Structures are given as structure tokens and as C-alpha cells.
Amino acid sequence: MERFPGNDPEEIVVIGELVNLLDQLHIVYAIGGSLASSAYGAVRFTQDADIAIEPFSDKAEAFFSAVKDAFYISKEAMLEAIRLRQRFNIIHFETAFKIDLFVCRDTSYDKQVLVRRAPLELTHTQGTRFFFVSPEDIILLKLQWYKAGGETSQRQWADVLSVINVQADVLDKVYLEHEAGKLNLSNLLKKASTEAQG
């Protein structure tokens, strides 16, 4: 299915360049954040991209060499993020578009997010296949960020509602409710589901 997440086509091409490199290096990734919620729900522009990636210490040198000519990247920040399972970013020289790369933590849920990733083809990418966080997992991740932010971010909440609304007929509700329980998000999921249906 072809989707248009709302960003400038040039920025989507930049993401395509990166995911092609990740594929070539056999580094598993899943696009998340607002790009994922736009792909599954209401389209909105985002100024950067969030991508979850598996730990890749054995491929770090190859990754650095592959991206350093087209993107600003701090090798030290990359290596530290891999070691601590944290985030680092790269910035495309030509467009200044920023991509945040989240090295997955050693938790069953983080690993599951990558296992459950879903392929989509985006407009303007001429057949490039992108792997996105699943619609169920982008709901759960957005709810986690909403909760961590003191439940004040209307943007995160709106993203959750739009994905629930648009994907209502295809969501795996058993998985969604089960994982929400494990992540202590059941009440927020219930509230979001009720509001989206209303």
C-alpha cells in the first residue's frame, strides 16, 4: 500500500537513502514517531524522523563510513548510543533534515517492535520499501511518550486518536490490550479508544 506521510518529498528521499544503507548492512530498523502515525492515521508534517534500530556494534564502522559523506554524524555519540542502548542523530548535509536513531533496549517489548514491523511503500520513493513500526505498536509507543510527558502533549494524543480511528477495522485489539496491560497503559488505551470512537 502506498502512503504519503506529509513531509517534503525531498525529505522522504533522504530517509530512503538511509534505509537503503541499513538494508545493505542488514541492520534491522523500523520507522516510528510522527512519520508512522501519519502513515497510519491523519497526515501531519514533522521536522525530523524517528527510526528504531537493532544494536549494531559489529557494523558500527561500516555504518559510519556509509553515512558520513551525506550526513553529519558524531562517531563518539553513535558508539555511546550503541553501548548504552540510547539515541543518536544524523543530519543530512544538503537538506538539514534530522533523523533520530533509537538503539533498541534489551527488553522483550523493544525487540518485539522490530519483529512486528510492517512494510510500506511511500509516495515519491519509486518502489523503495520502508519498514514501519506496526500500527498497534505506534499507538503503544505514543501512549508511553504521552504518559512520560505528564499526559500533556496534545500532539501525541491526537496522533494516537488518529491511528485508532483510521486503523480501527484492522488493529489487533487482543495484542494491543495485552501489551497495554504489560506496559501499564490500559487506562490510557481505554480512554483513547473511547474518545476515538466518539
N, C-alpha and C positions, 0 to 999 in steps of 0.2 A: 504494500500500500504506500502511495506517495503522500508525503506530508510537507507542509511549509510551516516551520516554527516561528516565523515572524521576523527573523533577523535579515539584515542586508545579505543579498546573495553572495557577495564577496566574502563575508564572514563565514558563511556556510561552506564555501570552497576552502577556506583556511582550516576549518575543522576537518574537512575531507582529507586535506593534506596530512594532517596529524594522524587520523585514524588509519589511513593507508600505511603510514610508517609503523603504527602499533601492530597492524595486521602482519606486515612484513617481518617484524621482530617476534611475532607470536606472543604478544603481550595482551592478555585479555582485558577488555575495557567495557564500560557501559556509560553512555551519556546520561546525565541526570539533570538536576536543577530545573531552571525555568525553561530550558530547551525541551526537556522531556515533558513537562507539564503542558507546554504549548503544543507539542506533537500529539498529545493525547486529549487535550482539553481546549480551553479558549486560547487563541493565539495572542501572545504579547511579546514585545521586544525585550531583549536582555542584553546588557552591555558586556557580558562575558559568558563563558561556558564552563560547566562543571562536569568533569569526567572521572568516574571511579575506575581505578586500575589495580590489577593484582600486584603484589610485591614483585620487583624485578631486579633484585640486586645483581643477579648473574648477567643481566642485559643492560645494566646501567651505562657502561661505557659506550656500547653500541647505540643506545638511545640518545645519549648526549651528542655523540658525533653526528647522528642523523638529523637532529633538530637545530643545532647551534648556528647554522648558516642562515636559517629563515626565522628563527625565534631567539629572543633574549632568554637565556636560561642561566641560572646560577648552579654550577655543578655541586657546590657545597650544600646549597639548600635542597637540591634533589637527593643527594646521598643521605642527608639528615632525615628527610621526609621518608625515605625508604626504610631507614633504620628504626625510626620511631613510629612508623605507620601513620604519618600525618600528611598534610597538604603542601604542595609547592605549586608555583605557577610559571607559565611561559608566556611571552608576549610576542606576537607576530610583528616583525620589524616594519613591514610595509603598511599594515593597516592599524597597528597598535591594539589589535584585538587580543584580549587576555583570556587564557584558558587555565582554570584551576584544576590540578590533578590531585585526586584524593587517593592515597595508597590505602587499600583496604586493610582494616584492622583484623586481628586474628580472632574474629567472633563468627559463630555459626551463621548469624544473620548477614553480616557483611559478605561472607563467602557465597551465601545464597543469592544475594543481589546479582552477583556476576553470573552465577549458574542460570538464573531465570531471565537474563537479558533477552531482549526481543529485537529482531532485525527490522529496520525500516529504510525505505528509500526516500530521500529528501528532494524536494524541488531544487533545480539548478545544479544537481550533482552528477548528472549524466551517468546514472547507473551505479554509482558508488553505494555500497550497502553500509549502513551505520547500525551499530548495536546500541539500543537504548535500555535504560532501566525499565522494567515492566511497569504497566500502569498501576498494579497493586503496590509495587514497591515504591514508586514515586509518591503515592499517597502516604504511605507509612513514613518515608524519609521526610517529606514536607511536614507531616504532623510532628515528627521528632524535632525538626528545626523550629516549628511554631511553639512547641512546648518549651524547648530550651531558651527561647527568646522571651519567655514570660507570657506567652499567648497574646502578644500584642501586634504581631505583624499581619496586617490586613492583606498584604500581597501574598504571603504564604497561605493564608486561609482561603483566599479567593482561588489560588491555584488548585488547592485540594478540592474545593467545591466544583470547579470546572471539570476536573478529571473524573470525579464521581458522576457528575451529570452526563458528560459526553460518553463515557465508557460504561454506563450503568448496566447495559444488557450483556456485556462480555466480561465483566470483572469476576474473578474467582473469589466469591464472597467468603467461602469456607477458609481459604488461605488467608485472606485479608483479616478476618475476625480472629483467627487463631494466632497470627503473628502480632496483631494489635494487642492481644492479651499478654503475650510474652514480653512485649515492649512497653507495657503499662500505658497503652494508648487507647484502650477500649472505650473509655468515656468520650474522648475527643473524636474517635471514629464514629461513634453513635451520634454525637451532636452534628458532625459534618454530614453524615448520611441523611439525617432528618432534615437539615437545612437545605441540602441539595435537592431533595425530593419535594420540598415545599415550594 
